Amino acid sequence: MSAELRIFSYMPNPRVAKATIVARLCGIELDVRGAAPNELSDWLWDFEARPLSDEDKAKHEHLVRQAKTGFTARLFKTEAFLAAHPFGTVPAAFSADGEIGIFESNSIMRAVARLREGQHGLYGRDGLGASRIDSFLDAGLLFARDVQVYVLAMRGGAIPAHVHAGVTQAFASYMAGIERALSGGHGFIAGKELTLADICYVTELALMHNEFKYHELLAKNDLPVLLTNAARETYPLAFAHFDRLCAHEAFAPDMGPYLRTLKAP
Ligand SMILES: N[C@@H](CCC(=O)N[C@@H](CS)C(=O)NCC(=O)O)C(=O)O
């Protein structure tokens, strides 16, 4: 069987894991290609993404664009890539023929789930169910945006106070909502079944675990750590759900190795 969707991204990336977890649950083959973040500046950003030799780079000088988010270097993005992905971001998914670009990791995850529409409840069982899941995904994107700014600031070695204040507020608001949703006792965030809402939650919270690597930097800046035992006590259902799903057979191949590299100090 050939891959039904192609995804290009830096690796490892929990936002790509949204798609690979769904693919595992639905028996879908994905073609995932990419490399470590610092290597993607040596890649051609295209449906046929590939590493460029020095000679290739000189030939493709006209494709160079200044990176905006998460990359400091110049990036080689083809016109076709930007036509398919107008915001120029990764993860970048393509239909198998390369004609259709799908961007934003939540939308890529939905696209994978739709490949087996009607055969599972991951994206709800009807229109209203899907809309409820969309609500959690939208709330997740708001949280994810602040986490992204926070992680990139930490990676850059400087954490502006307003960035820390923003993620503190986003974390409190998102986690309180997830805790409340789980307090209904149905077992999953959107109800009685595992859905995209759970997958989005686990992967975005996993990304925030990058904070583990920067405790010293936070202390130096007099800023509190957010992922603490106290937070686990404030949101017990949410963290238990996170731990349980990280160990789930569809999540563990992505979440296990990712979180092991981010062990709590
Ligand atoms: N909310 C987006 C985030 C995508 C994003 O911002 N990607 C950044 C890397 S973290 C990017 O591709 N930057 C490319 C550039 O700056 O040109 C998602 O979930 O897919």
The ligand as an SDF file (V2000), in Angstrom:
LIG
                    3D

 20 19  0  0  0  0  0  0  0  0999 V2000
    0.1810   26.2040   14.7120 N   0  0  0  0  0  0  0  0  0  0  0  0
    1.0510   25.6170   13.7170 C   0  0  0  0  0  0  0  0  0  0  0  0
    2.4990   25.9660   14.0010 C   0  0  0  0  0  0  0  0  0  0  0  0
    3.3730   25.8690   12.7560 C   0  0  0  0  0  0  0  0  0  0  0  0
    4.6240   26.7450   12.8400 C   0  0  0  0  0  0  0  0  0  0  0  0
    4.5840   27.8750   13.3620 O   0  0  0  0  0  0  0  0  0  0  0  0
    5.7380   26.2240   12.3220 N   0  0  0  0  0  0  0  0  0  0  0  0
    7.0030   26.9670   12.3210 C   0  0  0  0  0  0  0  0  0  0  0  0
    8.0650   26.1740   13.0520 C   0  0  0  0  0  0  0  0  0  0  0  0
    7.6870   25.9880   14.7800 S   0  0  0  0  0  0  0  0  0  0  0  0
    7.5020   27.1450   10.8870 C   0  0  0  0  0  0  0  0  0  0  0  0
    7.2190   26.3040   10.0470 O   0  0  0  0  0  0  0  0  0  0  0  0
    8.2650   28.2270   10.5630 N   0  0  0  0  0  0  0  0  0  0  0  0
    8.7510   28.4100    9.2150 C   0  0  0  0  0  0  0  0  0  0  0  0
    9.2600   29.8260    8.9560 C   0  0  0  0  0  0  0  0  0  0  0  0
    9.4550   30.5670    9.8960 O   0  0  0  0  0  0  0  0  0  0  0  0
    9.4880   30.1730    7.7850 O   0  0  0  0  0  0  0  0  0  0  0  0
    0.8140   24.0810   13.6820 C   0  0  0  0  0  0  0  0  0  0  0  0
    0.3120   23.5330   14.6620 O   0  0  0  0  0  0  0  0  0  0  0  0
    1.1000   23.4500   12.6440 O   0  0  0  0  0  0  0  0  0  0  0  0
  1  2  1  0
  2  3  1  0
  2 18  1  0
  3  4  1  0
  4  5  1  0
  5  6  2  0
  5  7  1  0
  7  8  1  0
  8  9  1  0
  8 11  1  0
  9 10  1  0
 11 12  2  0
 11 13  1  0
 13 14  1  0
 14 15  1  0
 15 16  2  0
 15 17  1  0
 18 19  2  0
 18 20  1  0
M  END
$$$$
